[in-house]
């Protein structure tokens, strides 16, 4: 099973006519009882799972290509291929297939799917006429040959017979000799016939013919034939482009002649497919599937050969990072790596993993850090494409590199900061590069693709790094364009080495140069010596919109990191300055940022918004928008509607109390009236709660006669003993004499000691003259004995009243049922009422519920 001869890769052809790798394993031909026939089985070399189980159908057309490929179709739109590591293994399986179908193993295809009538017609033909008779290869026969080639394309079996005839007789090389003769003679008619012939041979979709046509000896003549399209008034000059314009640049000399030949061949065949041949019609789209496969497998072979040559790759990296390398050479090296990474997408997943790990080991990320900071736009663009391949392959690999780098480098030269600065300084008016880089940054900071293990959590480590070392670089343009502080703007000018002249168009003719750039203070969009104004420059507004989009993503996916940053920098206030922008899309981005924050329904954010009065710029924008029914109007109203529907009480109260007068005239929606209704309902609810609380908690004063007091109190004590788990708190009678309170309290406690012995530890202890310390629990947790806290209740100075009645003294005591805690609470009273009710008898309230 481990025999390398039987080692194969399994491919399937997808809807885009591209081959998808399904895995690597070992193939065998075995009789399968369920399928009732000989079948091809491929088991994965990694875990032995079944990758392929395909019955060798007697009517299926199997093709053998390039000595190591077997291709067939199992359904109308389901093509399969086995790519063998060794030719010997391919030959063995091919013999098995031919044996089942009763075919000679020397054929390259077992049979073709043909319609029934055609099959019957060919069955009636004599066995000797299995090949098509080709006309002699002469100039006067070119028209006849062209008609023959064109006529067979509609019939699969005739295509196969023609292909065999062309292959056996070496006919293609003879045709190409005629092409040279026609060109020398300027025989236009003959050249037009040769165009039809060569194009038709390509549509035969035969790998063995491609091997001949795309060889070094023949390929340029094939391209020459395809220049003479009869539909064109003048022939194209494809050969001139391939030989003179298109230059093969060896960034490092390639010593392997086979590799060089494969690279040249692949480029030229790709050119034929993409440039020379017209886009195939619906009826022709399957004619070139073998040509697509030919290019695909060539690319796989090129990448594999380059990857195995460690000396070559090491030399490329050495020159890429060498400071002595000139800009032109470095540009070629970066473009080579870009194409190299693009080719790597054809590799199967495990090989692609090994490829990128090899690049990482050789130092691709430090090299990118250097070239992304270069002034050459082409180099930066190519480096960005390479970086995108790496981020797409493994965001964790990139994150690990930048965190290690942070321990050795300054923030300014960190790879992520270089990426952010490239985003900020994109010269494209539409910020195409900045959009791409923003997408890569979002992938890197997305917690969804961060790893979490028992010993290490990538999410917390990387986000700590990002917010400490990179966030200030990302938000610098935003903070600068919304700042009144001239010093902050000057710092931003000096901090960025890259020219902002393309971002910030000068609004005045004069300029004042800074030491590190030629940017004038007036060039910074939004710069104003006296007030904060919004950027009017369209490109700057686009950049700020991108930054806000990324920050909004952070609000949604990060927790305390972004919350701390927003609070520390007062970021929301700065963002809402942009509500004044003349660019509506930027104002909407600022509003979306606030909407995401409110959408979290986090009271921490809500307090920040209300204390900072941060609804004011939003409401001003709504009022300034007037009666215009536009996206801004709808977005603002949706924000307030969300607050109403979700019943966010703190925000509702803040809006109604501070802004309702300005908003009550808006009647085309019921949002603001609804907010007012919610506010009033909540206010009524609070008032009802207040009214339901015993009056003693509100006024702390009421009068009862002594007899009623004694009866009620005795009833209360009896009830109290029956109800367990409820803490009862009584207000302290400030007017009671201090010296009477301890004596009466002790007498009372002695009578309760038998039932509440477990509460001894909570009995009041004197802490200072006239003061008592009690352990107090809120009623919700008293029964569980949790969340207790110490409350010191100061009793007032003794008065001249002397001792009072038993019930009056007990009014100051606190009684708890079994399992609860004893407490004493002093409720503050109005001083005027103290004198008035100093001698009034009091009822001990029951607050157990």
Buried (B, 14 or more C-beta within 10 A) or exposed (E): EEEEBBBBBBBBBEEEBBBEBBBBBBBBBEEBEEEEEBBBBBBBBEEEEEBBBBBBBEEBBBBBBBBBBBBBBEEEEEBBBBBBBBEBBBBBBBEBBBEBBEBEBEBBBBBBEBEEEBEEEBEEEEEEEEEBEBEEBEBEBBBBBBBBBBEBBEBBBBBBBBBBBBBEEEBBBBBBEBBEEBBEEEBEEBBBBBBBBBBBBBBBBBBBBBBBBBBEEBBBBBBBBBBBBEEEEEBBEBBEEBEEEEEEEEBBEBEBEEBBEBBBBBBBBBBBBEEBBEEBEEEEEBBBBBBBBBBBBBBBBBBBBBBEBEEBBEBBBBBBBEEEBEEEBBBBBBBBBBEBBBBBBBBBEEBBEEBBEBBBEBBBBBBBBBBBBBEBEEBBBBBBBBBBBBBEBBBBBBBBBBBEBBEEBEEEEBBBBBBBBBBBBBBBEEBEBBBBBBBBBBBBBBBEBBEEEEEEEBBEBBBEBBBEBBBBBBBBBBBBBBBEEEEBBBEBBEBBEBBBBEBBBEEEEEBEEEEEBEBBBBBBBBBBEEEBBBBBBBBBBBBBBBBBBBBBBBBEBBEEBBBEBBEEBEBBBBBBBBBBBEBBEBBBBBBBBBBBBBBBBEEEBBEBBBEEEBBBBBBBBBBEBEEEEEEBBEBBBBBBBBBBEEEBBEBBBBBBEBBBEBBEEBEEBEBBBBBBBBBEEBEEEEEEEEEEEEEBEEEBBEEBEEEEBBEBBEEBBEEBBEBEBBBBBBBBBBBBBBEBBBEBBEEBBEEBEEEBEEBEEBBBEEEEEBEBBBBBBEBEBBBEEEEBEEBEBBBBEBBEEEBBBEBBBBBBBBBBBBBBBBBBBBBEBEEEBBEEBEEBBBBBBBBBE
